[in-house]
């Protein structure tokens, strides 16, 4: 089968490589000539275990080629970004999808299959994608087979989960569903869940909205516990001993292209029916400012002005800074007049070493749960003016004996100390 994948980001590239690895002739399309040239030379631009190995295997088989323009294929997969619009409810911007589709419309022939993997708002397939195809004279379901097949993978384990996770296939018609199912049969070993397009759209959005709402509950609990002088992490630990309770962990906010974005796609199409989702977004969006307020209170006791951020990504052990609350916290602290230094071993632009980032610092704020941060070496903290750590991810397990350590469990103790100093 000949397959063209438009969009070679965190989902499109692994998808394209897997199709090629499993014997299909794949053209991966991206607008960047530098990126496509690097991919053809076996060099990837994202951090994902196993991806480089599989790319080079696909290249050796002669089954993968990156290009800046689409080529004629039997199946086309769209995996481009769908950002929020700058409107009241941050609705879904389909401009990249429309552009991707337009790029290969002239190559379409009868009985081709088009699959949209990008996360989209409900009714996007029917209201946006289908009309663009039928304006070319095709009838969807008869001439062209159209489906929405959202990904549901965890960064850091994408290559395994693309193969083994259940896959939702949401066709415009039953025939579309069957044709898209046949495409993914090339490598998917997980359960195939056949659905209508609208069901697939809303299901993917609700998976991420569920997590967003539950994280908001944990973040709100952290604020309540701080106010009451109670250990939030101990409360969560005990509550989760209940066989039917699974409270999430609080953090500095919610990031990434999924949890911080997808709920708005539902909110925008049904604002009056989604008050809970809107409140959850407000709570999670408030966390960067909450963290900055705690940092200001801690730094008010110090004679220094340097704050060190450990981690810029939205989650651990990846290089993705999209919608990362750490980036917002960095900006807010800088605007507040602090000298902000950052250390992130997974982000190329964060060029400082741990020792360099800690030199003359009065506070380390852990914002990503990288495995490298489980232990904070003494050669880092020995460089600090004041050895204090505020761990917003509860990821640090070992620190030097001279280090004062705070997380959402004992943060209220810092508050008491600050009040005592004020008195």
Secondary structure, 3 states (H helix, E strand, C coil): CEEEEECCCCCHHHHHHHHHHCCCEEEEECCCHHHHHHHHCCCCCCCCCCHHHHHHHHHHHCCEEEECCCCCCCEEEECCCCCECCCCCCCECCHHHHHHHHHHHHHCCCCEEEEECCCCCCCHHHHHHHHHHHCCCCCECCCEEEEECCCCCCCCCHHHHHHHCCEEEEECCHHHHHHHHHHHCCCCCCCEEEEEHHHHHHHHHHHHHHHHHHHHHHHHHHHHHHHHCCCHHHHHHHHCCCCCCCCCCCCCCCCCCCCCCHHHHHHHHCHHHCHHHHHHHHHHHHHHHHHHHHHHHHHCCCCCCEEEEECCCCCCCCCCCCCCHHHHHHHHHHHCCCEEEEECCCCCCCCCCHHHHHCCCCEEEECCCCHHHCECCHHHHCCCCCCEEEECCCCCCECCCCCEEEECCCHHHHHHHHHHHHC
